[in-house]
Amino acid sequence: MTAKPTNWPTNVQYIPQQCYHSSVPLEALSYIRGPLGKNASLKSTNNGRSSSVIIRTITDPSHPAVGQCGLFAAKKIPPNTHIIDYSGEVHGDDRDSDYDLSLYRTQDGLSIGIDALSFGNEARFINDYRGIRSKPNAVFQDRRTDAGELRMSVWSTSLPIKKGQEILVSYGKGWWKARFNDGVAEPHTA
């Protein structure tokens, strides 16, 4: 069993790698798991943990998520570097979760997501850059592991991230629009 990171919430199960909900159709499951099938996660050399990140409680009163947690660089992260995979429950059903990311869309239009509301890893603490910085210093990007499994990953942008700096992405206009009719409300970060 993998030890939980410092500052991990008691109401969320820590999983260093994604798990699968029964709502994922077999064809999509086969595509996501890749050529090694259901053992893809087990054969991966990456255990899902990243020594590059730490979870911290945000204490800056001007931060939109003051009192909540954020993800910070534990050491300098070079430009265009894989930081961590976003782990959670891969699903094919509808979810209303602030921790749900799109992973894959099937040819018939079914959206497969990764939800880290109840199960996840450190990546679930990545906040949106709005109200904190002028632009994000990290991006979500899909990739395949060495074993062929499709993952949603977090990568640094073209600039390095300094040790102690908060890792921030853009949640995208769609995320904000789904939560606020005009999409312009005060940011509420994950």
N, C-alpha and C positions, 0 to 999 in steps of 0.2 A: 504494500500500500504506500502511496506517495504522501509525504507529509504536507500538510496545508501550509501555505505561505503565511508569514506574519500579517496580522490585520485581516485575516479571512473571516467573513461573516458566518455566524453559526447556523443561519437558516438556508445556506447554499451549500450543496455538495460539491467538493473540489474534485474535478476530473481533469487530468492533464491532457487528455485526448478526447476527441469527439465521440459521442455515443449515438446510437440510432434508435429512433422511435418507430413503432410498427406502421405509422402512417406513410412511410417512404415506400413508394412502389418498387417492386423488385428490379425493374429495368433501370430506374434511377439509382437504386442502391448499388447495382452492379457497376454503373458508370462512375459513381462517386468513390466507391471502394477501390476501383482500379483492377488491374490484372491479377493481383494476388487475392482478390475476394475478401471474405470476412476476416482473414488473418492479416490484412494490410497494416492495421494499426499495431499489431503485435510485432511485426517484423521491422517497423520503423526504428531507426537508431535514435530518433529524437523522442524523449519521454514527455514532451509537451511543456516542460519547465524551461524558463529562460533565466540565466544568471544576469541578464542585462536589465531586468526590471524589478521594482519593488512597489508594493502598495502602501500608500500613505494617506492619512487623514488630512484633508485640506483645512488649513487654519487661517489662510489669508481672508480677511473680511470682505475684500473686493471681488473675490472669486465667486462665480455663479453657483458653485457647488460647495461652498463653505460648509464644513461639518460632515460632508460626505467623503468618500475616498476617491483617489485618482491613481493613475499609474505613472511612475517616475523612473527615470534612467538610473540604474544602480552603478553604471560606469559610462564612460563616453561611448556613444554609438556612432560609428562611421556613417557617411552618406550611403544611401541605397543599400541598406543592410536589412536582412530579415531579422525582426526582433522577436516575434512570438506568433504562434498560430492561435486563432480565436477558437476556443473549445466550448462546446455546449451540446445540446441535444439536437441532432439533425432530424428534421421533421418535414412532412408533406401536408400537414393540416394547417388551418388558419390559426394564428396566434395574435394576441394583442399584448405584446411585450416590448418594453423599451430595450431589451437585450437581444432582440431577434435581428439577425443579418441574413441577407439573401446569399445563398451559396450557388444555386444552379436552377435553371429554368428548363423543364423538359420540352420536347418538340410539340407536345400538345398543350403547352402553356402552364403546366403545374409548377408552382414556385416551391423550391426546396430551400428551407432556411436552417440556420443554426441559432438556437435559443439558449442563452446563458442565464436565464432568470433563476432557475432552480439548480442547474448543473453548469459548471464552467471552470475557467482558469483565470489567471491574472488579467488577461486581455479584456475581461468584462468590465474592468475599471477604467478603460480608456474614455476620456471625456472629449466632447466637441470643443474645438478651438474658440468658438464665438464667445466674446466677453473675456477672453484670457490672453490671446495673442492675435496678431494681425492675419496669420495664416497657419495652417496645420504644419506640424513637423514630422508627421507620419501619415501613411495611407493604407487602406485595406486593398489587398490584391490577392486574387486566387492563385494557388500553386498546387503542384502535386509533390507529395513526399517521395523519398527515394523508393518507397514501396508502391507508389502509384496512386495513393489515396488523395482525393481532392480536398483541399483545406482552404479556408479564408485566413490569410496571413496579414500581419502588420509589418510594414517596412518603413524605414526612415526615408525621408525625402532626400533631395540633392544636397542638403546641408547636414552636418553632424548634429547630434543631440548631446548636449553637455551633461555630465554627471549631475544628478539632482534636478534636472529639468523635467517638467511634466511632459509626458508623451500625449500628443493631441492630434486627432483626426478631424475630418469633416464628416458629420453624419449624413450630409446631403440634404438638398432642399425637400426631397420626398419624405424624409424622416420628420422634418419640422412641419411640413404641410399636413401630414397625417395626424399630428398632435394639436395643431393650431390652424384654424380655418384660413387665416391670412398668411401663415408661415413666418410671421414677423415677431411673434411674441418673445418675451425674455427667454433666453436659452435655459433649459433645465437639462443638466448633463446626467449621464448614467452614472 
